[in-house]
């Protein structure tokens, strides 16, 4: 009886792993949800699954300035196909205070559409332009 139970348990486990591996997934997150004006934070979009040629629609990052962007791709071959892990990272900052929302990103592949949730960001402090007028040396940089 235990042998049958163990075999059944292993079968269910293997089946659930294969189902999980075939599921396409997209997740967006930020390193901080409350930042000061001019403070850099990270927005990361991670896509995983058996995607063939995904069409990715990124948010426009309204109210934010892009400081830098990077992308990493990793392909893994398994018995049931090739899995892609794609990570897109943006370093952003806000020049003005306020409560803003980064709209969700979307992925369309093989007739299937996956969307991430919007992300709320609270930006505190004085406008960056005002901060630079108060300390002009920040704009020029400091030589060491």
N, C-alpha and C positions, 0 to 999 in steps of 0.2 A: 504494500500500500504506500509506504514512504517513497519507494522508488518511482511509482507512478506520479505521486504528488510532486516530487523533485523534478521529474522530467517535464511535467506540465508547467511548473513554475519557471523553469529555464526556457521553455518554448515561449511563454508569455513575455518574459523579459527580452528575449531576442526579437520577438515581433514588435514590442514597444520601442526598442532601440532603432529598428529599421524604419518604423513609422516616424519617429522623432527626427531621424537623419534626413528623411525626405521632405520634411516640413520647412517651407521657406519662412524666414523670420527677418523682421527689420525693427531696429530699436534706435531711438535717438535719446541722447542725454547730454546734460551740461555739467561742468565741474562745480559750478556755483549757481545758485538761483538768486542770490542777493550780491550785487557788486557795486563798487563806487564808479563814478564816471572816470573813464580812462583806464580802469583796471581790466586787464586781459583775463578772459575765461575761455574755456574750451567747450565747443559743441562737437559731439561725436555721433556719427551715423554708422551703425554696424549692420550689415546684411549677411545672412547665412542661409545656405540651402542649396538645392540643386537647381540653380538658375542657369539658363542658357545665355541669353543676351538681354540682361535687365535694362529697362528704360527707367532711369532714376530722375525724379523731379525733386530738387533741393529747395528749401525755403529761400526767400530772397534776402533774409536778414535785414529787414527794414529796421531803421533806428539803430543799427549797429554798423561798425566798420570792421572789415576783414583785415587782420594783421598778417595772417599767414594761413596756408592750407596745405594738407598732405593727404596722401592716399596709399593704402596698402591692400594688396590682393594676395590671397593664398588659395590654391586649388588642392583638393585632397581627393584622390581616387579611392573608391570603395567598390564592393561587389555590385551594388545597385546603381552606380553612376559616379559622377564627379560633383563634389560639393565645393562651393565657392564661399569664402569668407572675405568680405570687402569692408574695409573701414575707412571712412572719410572723416577727417578731422579739420576743424576750423578754429583758429584762435581769433576771438572777437573782442571788441570793446565798444562801449556806448559813450558817445560824446555828450549826451544830455541825460539828465535824470528823468525818471518816470517809471511807470509800470508798463512793460511791453510783453508781447507774445511772439515767440518764434513759431511760425506755422509748421505743421507737420510735413514731413517728407513723404514721398510715395515711390513705390517700386511696382512696375508692371512687367510681367514676364509670363509667357505661355498662357495668355488670356486671364491671368490672375493678378489682382491688384492688392497690394499691402500698403497700409498707411501707418505712420507713426503719430503719436499724440502731440498736440501743440505743447510748447513749454513756456511757462511764465517766468519772466526775469524782472526783478526789481532793481532799479538803478538809483543809487543815492548820491548825494553830494551836489556840488555846484557844476554848471556846464563846463566842459573841458576848456572851451575858449576863454572863459573867465579865469580858470585856474592858470592857464598859460600867461595871461596878462599879469597876474599876480606874481608869477615867478618866470620871467622870460628866459632865464638860463636853462629851464627844462626843455624848451623848444630847440635850443642849440646843442644840448648835450653837455656833458662834463668830460674834459680831458683828464686822464689820470697819468 
